[in-house]
Amino acid sequence: MTVTWEELGWQRVAAGVGRCRLPGWDCTVGLVVGEGTALLIDSGSSLGEGGRLRGQAERLTGHRVTHLALTHPHFDHVFGAAAFSGAEMFGAVGIETTVDGRRAREELRADAVRNGLDASLADEAAEVLVVPRHRVFGEWTLDLGDGRRVLLANVGPGHTAHDLAVLVPGSPEVVFCGDLVEESGEPQAGPDAAPAHWPAALDRLLDLGGEDALYVPGHGAVVDAAFVRAQRDALAARFGVS
């Protein structure tokens, strides 16, 4: 029996498109429903959280998650990925360098624990962390059936070296931005950020979505093009780039 988005704590953004804000780090996860298919955007901060998201997605769609897109390689967005066995997984080209191998996993684990994730949960997630099979260099169109085509766009570097955005055409169009855009606080620029390129990445987002799109940030409420443009200008001023 299917349920409504709201009954499971999700926000319906457009027809067949929703998102939820996860507890802890206020990370956003998106869901796009196709014909017998479902694309999840980001996977939560632990295997348990990924499992809960999988269960909710299955209740909302009536079938399993068939595709998973990771917007960038930070623990709160990727540590639940192993819960989606069998899903076709996508990330920006180069993401494999940050999630594969002992050193990369240790760095992700350490960052998770430093930010408050229980060490045992971080150990578990890092041990089984999945490397995306499909790496997006420029753009990649996913056919989800029933006339629904979703565009995956490698728009980084910016927040990280490997930022992937997801454009869902429709009325309105919806752009899942990952942490290139944050509404609930100032965008975070860690040691893996590329500040000199971040404003250009936001220009690309605006080109993808246009003036009338809804932009879903990695953290916080859904915003419009004016918000993205203002954040782009603020980042340019903050980092001294044009």
Secondary structure, DSSP 8 states (H G I E B T S, - for coil): ----TGGGT-EEEETTEEEEE-TTT-BEEEEEE-SS-EEEE---SSHHHHHHHHHHHHHHHSS---EEE-SS--HHHHTTGGGSTT-EEEEETTTHHHHSSHHHHHHHHHHHHHTT--HHHHHHHHHT----SEEESSEEEEE-STT-EEEEEE--SSSSSS-EEEEE-SSS-EEEEEEEEESSS-----TT--GGGHHHHHHHHHHHH-TT-EEEEEESS-B-HHHHHHHHHHHHHHHT--
